[in-house]
């Protein structure tokens, strides 16, 4: 039993022992694996290089296209930018001209105001002198509150408007206005509509005189049965009819 058992153990041990043929086979398998691994590695590296080269080529192509597009857009944007820059330069020049015009206008306005003040001062003295000489009314400088020219007909001498301090002084001047020389005409403070009414009354040829007094327009008729007559006119009167009725009354 002991010998038989020992032989069995030896047999089992020999089965687990690597024999020469097995070693050769094992060596061949290892070499083959290394060879396959090497080949696969080379193929993978080649494929990787090929893919990388193709990717880089495509990347360069796309990058070039994008750069061309960017350059094209830059060229397209360059013209509007130049136009905007030209407009900005023109706007700046216009702003400078506007500032210069404003400065000149202010200077001209100051000069005109100064001249107007000087003219008003001259008018003030001339008006007082005129009233004293022609109308024989003693008018002091303090009696005249204000005097200046107002717009008139184109090409004609601009009318003058004056305001006196006391109403009685104005009444004296208006009652004595016939004494004014040099074809100077004097009217009470009137509106544009009343002035138009007076202009319509003057050419009618039937009134000796036309004047404005206490917010009303009057005309003096001398060729009537009752002698001289004063007629009060309103803005919407029929002038011929009103004169005829006044004469007949």
Helices and strands as residue ranges (DSSP letters): H 2-15, H 20-134, G 141-143, E 144-149, E 160-164, H 167-175, G 177-179, H 192-202, E 209-213, E 216-221, E 229-233, H 239-248
